[in-house]
Amino acid sequence: VQLVESGGGLVRPGGSLRLSCVASGFVFRIYGIRWYRQVPGSGLERELVASITGDASDSSVADSVKGRFTISRDNEKNTAYLQMNNLKPEDTANYFCNAVPWGQEYWGKGTLVTVAS
């Protein structure tokens, strides 16, 4: 199983980024995908940002990003997305995607998002 995130970078406050998570090694359409974030070097736990079911029939985002972030997926491409709009400095973090096929948790290596002027 592999999860590979991309799309991070440096963006100014108010800007947008779209993160991608390409999955392999399991039947992607069956399993939900979650996006987490963690502030580098903070020692804080990873924060759940968004989640989506395997068939995309249900999704949710954290209150801290509601109205700004949207999660989606393309099962034909084995890819999940996190569209992030109106980014704020407090959104600066490493963003990770997560899946739990067969009851086993897998993580990508993350992609760094830095929001700064």
Secondary structure, 3 states (H helix, E strand, C coil): CEEEEECCEEECCCCCEEEEEEEECCCHHHCCEEEEEECCCCCCCCEEEEEECCCCCCEEECHHHCCCEEEEEECCCCEEEEEECCCCHHHCEEEEEEECHHHCCEECCCEEEEECC
